[in-house]
Structures are given as C-alpha cells and as structure tokens.
C-alpha cells in the first residue's frame, strides 16, 4: 500500500501519539499497582441531585417548626439553608424575608 508522500502515515502516528499522551496525562493508561481499581469522583457536581430538593424540604420544615415555637433566629438559619440547597424554593425565601 502506497501513501501519498507519507502524509497519511504521519498524521496517523501523530494522532496516536496525541491519544497516548492524553491517556497518560489523565491517568487512563495502565494503572499503578497501588491504585484502587475503583475511581470515585473527587468533587461534588454542581447540578441538582435528587437529595438536594429533599434536604431543602427538610430544612424548610425545620424552619417552619422553629418559627412556630418562637425561635425566629433558628428559623431564619433553617430557611437560609433551604434556599442554599434549592434557590427556587419560594416559600423559604418569603418566610426568610418576612423574619429578617
């Protein structure tokens, strides 16, 4: 098989070398003997997870309970926590603003 002045061969070798370099730099090459076979994520994704809305709902309920018992400072903290977990939680924003 004849290549046109080696252009295709050089390109294939270049792409292979780049692919191997990327694999080595990202740790996708052969694992070290001390590495764990299971790679866990090193950071928490910023997108909403199924647990965040539930945690926000619980924080809101805690704030409502604290408000009912007269602990306004604790209620504001709980409503703020709920808003940090779910910024679209309108009722927590209203109650937090009302108590602040």
C-alpha positions in Angstrom: 0.0 0.0 0.0 1.5 3.3 -1.1 0.9 6.5 0.8 1.0 9.9 -0.8 4.4 11.2 0.4 3.8 9.7 3.9 1.1 12.3 4.8 -1.5 9.8 6.0 1.1 7.8 7.9 2.5 10.8 9.6 -1.0 12.0 10.5 -1.9 8.6 11.9 1.2 8.4 14.0 0.7 12.0 15.3 -2.9 11.2 16.3 -1.8 8.0 18.0 0.9 9.9 19.9 -1.5 12.6 21.0 -4.0 10.0 22.1 -1.4 8.2 24.2 -0.2 11.4 25.7 -3.7 12.4 26.8 -4.3 8.9 28.2 -1.1 9.1 30.2 -1.7 12.6 31.5 -5.3 11.9 32.6 -4.4 8.6 34.3 -6.2 6.4 31.7 -3.0 4.5 30.9 -2.0 1.4 32.8 -2.9 1.9 36.5 -0.2 1.9 39.1 0.0 -1.2 41.3 -1.1 0.8 44.4 -4.0 2.5 42.7 -7.5 1.4 43.6 -9.4 -0.3 40.8 -12.5 1.9 41.6 -12.1 5.6 40.8 -14.5 7.8 42.7 -15.3 11.3 41.7 -13.1 13.9 43.5 -15.7 16.7 43.6 -19.4 17.0 44.0 -21.3 18.0 40.9 -22.9 21.5 41.0 -26.1 20.2 39.3 -29.1 19.4 41.4 -29.1 15.8 42.7 -32.2 14.0 43.9 -31.1 14.5 47.6 -30.8 18.3 47.4 -34.6 19.0 47.0 -35.3 16.6 49.8 -32.8 18.2 52.0 -34.2 21.6 51.2 -37.7 20.5 52.0 -36.5 19.2 55.4 -34.7 22.4 56.2 -37.8 24.4 55.3 -39.9 22.1 57.6 -37.4 22.7 60.4 -37.6 26.4 59.8 -41.4 26.3 60.0 -41.3 24.3 63.2 -38.7 26.7 64.8 -40.9 29.7 63.7 -43.9 28.1 65.4 -42.0 27.7 68.6 -40.8 31.3 68.6 -37.2 30.7 67.7 -37.0 33.3 64.9 -33.2 33.3 64.7 -33.1 29.5 64.2 -36.0 29.7 61.7 -34.1 32.2 59.6 -31.0 30.0 59.6 -33.1 26.9 58.6 -34.8 28.9 55.8 -31.5 30.2 54.6 -30.1 26.6 54.5 -33.2 25.6 52.5 -32.6 28.4 50.0 -28.9 27.4 49.7 -29.9 23.9 48.8 -32.8 25.0 46.4 -32.8 28.6 45.4 -36.2 28.2 43.7 -38.0 27.4 47.0 -40.3 30.4 47.0 -41.9 29.7 50.4 -38.5 29.6 52.1 -37.5 32.9 50.5 -40.8 34.6 51.6 -40.5 33.3 55.2 -36.8 34.2 55.4 -37.5 37.8 54.2 -40.5 38.1 56.5 -38.5 37.2 59.6 -35.4 39.2 58.7 
